[in-house]
Amino acid sequence: MPIQSTEALKLEARNILDSQGRSGISSAREIFTKAQKLDPEDPQIAYYLAWLDDLNYSLKDEPDYTPYGNGEPACQSASNRYRSAIQLFNEIQPKDAISQEMIVEIGHYLSNRDLAHRKAIELYSKHILTQDFDLSNPVTYMALVSRGMAYFWLREYENAGADFEQALKHKASNQGNCSGGHEGSGLRTVSGS
């Protein structure tokens, strides 16, 4: 029963965010917190709570808030903000598309905000780019390209090149079928085709 009610709570919170936007952040956070009490082992809930904290931070009405006295805002590192979600995903392999998208986003945060490229590579490799991954899945494709970028920033050019080559081969083989994007995924080329 807790799994069903937890899923219903997650859906309710996401619907509030969809319908109310910024004004629904507090309500959605309360619902996700309630869901977390029912299922503290759900990595999606941990992700949503961290993401809402990030969103709330970026939308603060006090853009000049600098608690450290050095003119820098109090943005928490992705490693700290998403620690709970990362730990739970390490315990529970993500199986659905939403969880895999969360892994890609966390990897982006680690690589871009913390410059923790190695952590991002480990996350992508452990949870999405496992043995026989399917590049026709847009999330898997994005994880491969993102891992390639992380390798690039670490100056591991051979590994980066291998990921980019694999992505380009897949892209070229699908060019006729998808017009530059993955069919049904909503991804399009710059021209909008």
C-alpha positions in Angstrom: 0.0 0.0 0.0 2.7 2.6 0.8 4.1 2.2 -2.8 0.8 3.0 -4.3 0.1 6.0 -2.1 3.7 7.2 -2.6 3.2 7.0 -6.3 0.0 8.9 -6.0 1.7 11.6 -3.8 4.5 12.0 -6.4 2.0 12.4 -9.2 0.0 14.9 -7.1 3.1 17.0 -6.4 4.2 16.9 -10.1 0.7 18.0 -11.1 0.8 20.9 -8.7 4.1 22.0 -10.2 2.7 21.7 -13.7 -0.4 23.6 -13.0 0.8 26.2 -10.5 4.5 26.7 -11.5 6.5 28.8 -9.0 3.6 29.4 -6.7 3.2 25.6 -6.2 6.8 24.9 -5.0 6.0 25.0 -1.3 2.9 22.8 -1.7 4.7 20.3 -3.9 7.6 20.2 -1.4 5.2 19.4 1.4 3.7 16.5 -0.6 7.1 15.1 -1.6 8.2 15.3 2.1 5.0 13.4 3.1 5.8 10.8 0.4 9.4 10.5 1.7 8.1 9.7 5.1 6.1 6.8 3.6 9.1 5.6 1.5 12.4 7.0 2.6 14.2 4.6 0.1 12.7 6.1 -3.0 15.5 7.9 -5.0 13.0 9.8 -7.1 11.6 11.5 -4.0 15.1 12.4 -2.8 15.8 13.8 -6.3 12.6 15.9 -6.4 13.3 17.4 -2.9 16.8 18.4 -3.9 15.7 19.7 -7.2 13.0 21.8 -5.5 15.6 23.2 -3.1 17.8 24.1 -6.1 14.8 25.7 -7.9 13.7 27.6 -4.7 17.3 28.8 -4.3 17.5 30.1 -7.9 14.1 31.9 -7.6 14.9 33.7 -4.3 13.6 37.2 -4.1 17.0 38.1 -2.5 19.5 37.9 -5.4 22.1 39.7 -3.4 22.0 37.2 -0.5 25.6 36.3 0.1 26.1 34.7 3.5 29.8 34.1 3.1 30.6 37.8 2.9 32.6 37.3 -0.3 30.0 38.4 -2.8 29.2 34.8 -3.7 25.7 33.4 -3.4 25.0 30.4 -1.2 24.5 27.8 -3.9 25.1 24.3 -2.5 27.3 21.9 -4.5 25.5 19.3 -6.5 27.4 16.6 -4.6 25.9 17.8 -1.4 22.4 18.8 -2.6 21.8 15.5 -4.4 23.8 13.2 -2.0 20.7 11.4 -0.8 19.4 10.8 -4.3 22.8 9.5 -5.5 23.1 7.1 -2.5 19.6 5.8 -3.0 20.1 5.3 -6.8 23.3 3.4 -5.9 21.2 1.1 -3.8 18.3 0.8 -6.3 19.2 0.6 -10.0 17.0 3.0 -11.9 14.7 1.1 -14.3 12.2 3.6 -15.6 12.7 6.5 -17.9 12.1 9.1 -15.2 14.7 7.7 -12.9 17.2 7.5 -15.8 16.5 11.1 -16.8 17.2 12.0 -13.1 20.6 10.3 -13.3 21.5 12.2 -16.4 20.5 15.5 -14.8 22.4 14.7 -11.6 25.4 13.9 -13.8 25.1 17.3 -15.5 24.9 19.0 -12.2 28.0 17.2 -10.9 30.0 17.8 -14.1 28.9 21.4 -14.7 28.4 22.9 -11.2 31.0 20.9 -9.2 33.4 20.1 -12.0 33.1 16.6 -10.6 33.5 14.9 -14.0 34.7 11.6 -12.6 31.6 11.3 -10.4 29.4 12.1 -13.4 31.2 9.4 -15.5 30.7 6.9 -12.7 27.0 7.7 -12.4 26.4 7.4 -16.1 28.4 4.2 -16.4 26.9 2.5 -13.4 23.3 3.3 -14.0 22.7 3.9 -17.7 25.6 2.9 -19.9 25.8 -0.7 -18.7 26.7 -3.7 -20.8 24.2 -3.7 -23.7 22.8 -0.2 -23.6 20.3 0.9 -26.2 21.2 4.1 -28.0 17.8 4.3 -29.6 16.7 5.5 -26.2 17.2 9.3 -26.1 18.1 9.2 -22.4 20.8 6.6 -23.0 22.1 8.6 -26.0 22.3 11.8 -23.9 24.1 9.9 -21.1 26.7 8.7 -23.7 27.3 12.2 -25.1 27.4 13.6 -21.5 29.9 11.0 -20.4 32.0 11.9 -23.5 32.0 15.5 -22.5 33.0 14.6 -18.9 35.9 12.6 -20.3 36.8 15.5 -22.6 37.0 17.9 -19.6 39.2 15.5 -17.8 41.4 15.5 -20.9 40.8 11.8 -21.4 40.5 12.3 -25.1 40.7 8.7 -26.2 37.7 7.8 -24.0 35.8 11.0 -25.0 36.5 10.2 -28.7 35.2 6.6 -28.3 31.9 7.9 -26.7 31.5 10.6 -29.4 32.3 8.1 -32.2 29.7 5.7 -30.9 27.1 8.5 -30.6 27.9 9.7 -34.1 27.6 6.3 -35.6 24.2 5.8 -34.0 23.0 9.3 -35.1 24.1 8.6 -38.7 22.3 5.3 -38.8 19.1 6.9 -37.6 19.3 10.0 -39.8 16.8 8.8 -42.3 14.3 7.6 -39.7 14.2 10.4 -37.3 15.0 13.7 -39.1 17.8 14.5 -36.6 16.0 13.5 -33.5 14.6 10.5 -31.8 11.1 9.6 -33.0 8.5 10.3 -30.5 10.9 11.9 -28.0 10.2 15.5 -28.7 13.9 16.1 -29.6 14.4 18.0 -32.8 17.1 19.6 -34.8 17.8 23.3 -34.6 15.7 23.8 -37.7 12.8 22.3 -35.9 12.3 19.4 -38.4 
